[in-house]
Amino acid sequence: MNRSLIRIIFTFALLLPLQVLVFRNFVVFGTGFSFIYLLCLLMLPVEMSVITGMIVALFTGLAVDLFYHTLGIHAAASVFLMFLRYHWLRMNGPRSGYEVNHLPLLSNYGLGWFIGYALPLIFVHSLVVFFVEAGNVALFWQSTFRALITTIISLIFIVISQYFLYPREQ
């Protein structure tokens, strides 16, 4: 079995239960949440097709929705994230290009590249979650603020978890 596939399966097996059992209850001042499960989607191979990525995101989002009782909000946001991810990776590639069989992780491309890659995608995901949850634009500023705080918290946890799960190989 490919080493990248083993990493992906390990990450899904670890982070999805953590998300629904631990991070579900981790809320900062009733405003910011930690969506650490997004690392599972962000680390999928660059070579993966858009449709395959969107299908993986759909099932991942539905698994989270099942425990959050959110009726498809995370599934919709995750599918949208994977749709944008394909285009964002094409626009935001490293100077040397993407290595074959390298996952888009901090250990492979560095902290600066990873933040530039993950930050907008996490923010868009959070915006979709909170605007769909709000149901209209009457809560525009509150939803945007919640999305911003959630993005920062999620990014911090995603970066920290990568330092523990995937240390830089020498």
C-alpha positions as CSV (number, residue, x, y, z in Angstrom):
1,M,0.0,0.0,0.0
2,N,1.2,3.5,-0.8
3,R,2.6,5.5,2.1
4,S,0.5,8.5,1.3
5,L,-2.7,6.4,1.3
6,I,-1.7,5.0,4.8
7,R,-1.2,8.6,6.0
8,I,-4.6,9.6,4.7
9,I,-6.5,6.6,6.2
10,F,-4.7,7.2,9.5
11,T,-5.6,10.8,9.6
12,F,-9.3,10.1,8.8
13,A,-9.4,7.4,11.4
14,L,-7.9,9.7,14.0
15,L,-9.4,13.1,13.3
16,L,-13.0,12.3,12.5
17,P,-13.6,10.7,15.9
18,L,-11.7,13.5,17.6
19,Q,-13.9,16.0,15.8
20,V,-17.2,14.5,16.8
21,L,-16.2,13.4,20.3
22,V,-13.8,16.1,21.6
23,F,-13.7,19.2,19.4
24,R,-17.5,19.3,19.1
25,N,-17.5,20.6,22.6
26,F,-14.6,22.9,22.2
27,V,-16.1,26.4,21.7
28,V,-14.3,29.6,22.4
29,F,-16.7,32.2,24.0
30,G,-19.7,30.6,22.2
31,T,-18.3,32.0,18.9
32,G,-15.4,30.1,17.6
33,F,-15.3,26.4,16.8
34,S,-12.5,24.1,15.8
35,F,-13.0,22.1,12.6
36,I,-9.9,20.0,12.8
37,Y,-11.5,17.4,10.4
38,L,-10.7,19.8,7.6
39,L,-7.1,18.6,7.7
40,C,-8.5,15.3,6.3
41,L,-9.8,17.2,3.2
42,L,-6.9,19.6,2.9
43,M,-4.3,16.8,2.9
44,L,-5.9,14.8,0.0
45,P,-3.4,14.3,-2.9
46,V,-3.0,17.1,-5.4
47,E,-3.5,14.7,-8.2
48,M,-6.9,13.7,-7.0
49,S,-9.7,14.7,-9.4
50,V,-12.3,17.3,-8.4
51,I,-15.2,14.8,-8.5
52,T,-13.4,12.2,-6.3
53,G,-12.4,14.9,-3.8
54,M,-16.0,16.2,-3.7
55,I,-17.3,12.7,-3.1
56,V,-14.8,12.2,-0.2
57,A,-15.8,15.6,1.2
58,L,-19.5,14.7,0.9
59,F,-19.1,11.6,3.0
60,T,-16.8,13.3,5.5
61,G,-19.2,16.2,5.9
62,L,-22.1,13.8,6.3
63,A,-20.3,11.9,9.0
64,V,-19.7,15.2,10.9
65,D,-23.3,16.3,10.3
66,L,-24.6,13.1,11.7
67,F,-23.0,13.9,15.1
68,Y,-23.6,17.7,15.0
69,H,-27.3,17.3,14.0
70,T,-26.8,19.9,11.3
71,L,-28.6,18.3,8.4
72,G,-26.0,18.6,5.6
73,I,-24.4,22.0,6.5
74,H,-20.9,20.5,6.9
75,A,-21.4,18.3,3.9
76,A,-22.3,21.3,1.7
77,A,-19.4,23.4,3.0
78,S,-16.9,20.5,2.6
79,V,-18.0,19.8,-1.0
80,F,-17.7,23.5,-1.8
81,L,-14.2,23.6,-0.1
82,M,-13.1,20.7,-2.3
83,F,-14.4,22.4,-5.4
84,L,-12.4,25.5,-4.6
85,R,-9.4,23.5,-3.5
86,Y,-8.7,22.2,-7.0
87,H,-8.6,25.7,-8.5
88,W,-6.7,27.2,-5.5
89,L,-4.0,24.5,-5.8
90,R,-3.6,25.4,-9.5
91,M,-3.3,29.1,-8.8
92,N,-1.2,28.8,-5.7
93,G,1.4,26.2,-6.6
94,P,4.9,26.3,-5.1
95,R,7.7,27.7,-7.4
96,S,9.2,24.2,-8.0
97,G,5.7,22.7,-8.6
98,Y,4.1,19.9,-6.7
99,E,6.0,16.7,-6.1
100,V,4.4,13.5,-7.3
101,N,2.9,11.5,-4.3
102,H,3.6,14.4,-1.9
103,L,0.6,15.4,0.2
104,P,0.0,19.1,0.6
105,L,1.2,19.1,4.2
106,L,3.2,21.5,6.2
107,S,6.1,19.1,6.4
108,N,6.4,18.9,2.6
109,Y,6.0,22.5,1.6
110,G,6.6,24.6,4.7
111,L,4.5,26.7,7.0
112,G,4.2,29.8,4.8
113,W,2.9,27.9,1.9
114,F,0.5,25.8,4.0
115,I,-1.0,28.9,5.6
116,G,-1.5,30.5,2.2
117,Y,-3.1,27.3,1.0
118,A,-5.3,26.4,4.0
119,L,-6.3,29.8,5.4
120,P,-8.6,30.9,2.6
121,L,-10.1,27.5,2.2
122,I,-10.9,27.2,5.9
123,F,-12.4,30.7,5.9
124,V,-14.7,29.9,2.9
125,H,-15.7,26.6,4.6
126,S,-16.5,28.5,7.8
127,L,-18.5,31.2,5.9
128,V,-20.6,28.6,4.2
129,V,-21.3,26.8,7.5
130,F,-22.3,29.9,9.4
131,F,-24.3,31.6,6.6
132,V,-26.3,28.4,5.9
133,E,-26.8,28.0,9.6
134,A,-28.1,31.6,9.9
135,G,-30.5,31.1,6.9
136,N,-30.3,34.7,5.7
137,V,-28.0,37.7,5.6
138,A,-29.6,39.5,8.5
139,L,-26.8,38.1,10.7
140,F,-24.1,39.1,8.2
141,W,-21.6,40.6,10.6
142,Q,-22.2,38.1,13.3
143,S,-21.7,35.2,10.9
144,T,-18.6,36.7,9.3
145,F,-17.1,37.3,12.8
146,R,-17.8,33.7,13.8
147,A,-16.3,32.5,10.6
148,L,-13.2,34.5,11.1
149,I,-12.7,33.3,14.7
150,T,-13.4,29.7,13.7
151,T,-10.9,30.0,10.9
152,I,-8.2,31.2,13.2
153,I,-8.9,28.5,15.8
154,S,-9.2,25.7,13.2
155,L,-5.9,26.8,11.5
156,I,-4.0,26.8,14.8
157,F,-5.2,23.3,15.7
158,I,-4.6,22.0,12.1
159,V,-1.0,23.3,12.1
160,I,-0.3,22.0,15.6
161,S,-1.7,18.6,14.8
162,Q,0.6,18.4,11.7
163,Y,3.6,19.0,13.9
164,F,2.6,16.0,16.0
165,L,1.3,13.7,13.3
166,Y,3.7,14.4,10.5
167,P,7.0,15.7,11.7
168,R,9.5,16.9,9.1
169,E,11.4,14.0,7.6
170,Q,15.2,14.3,7.5
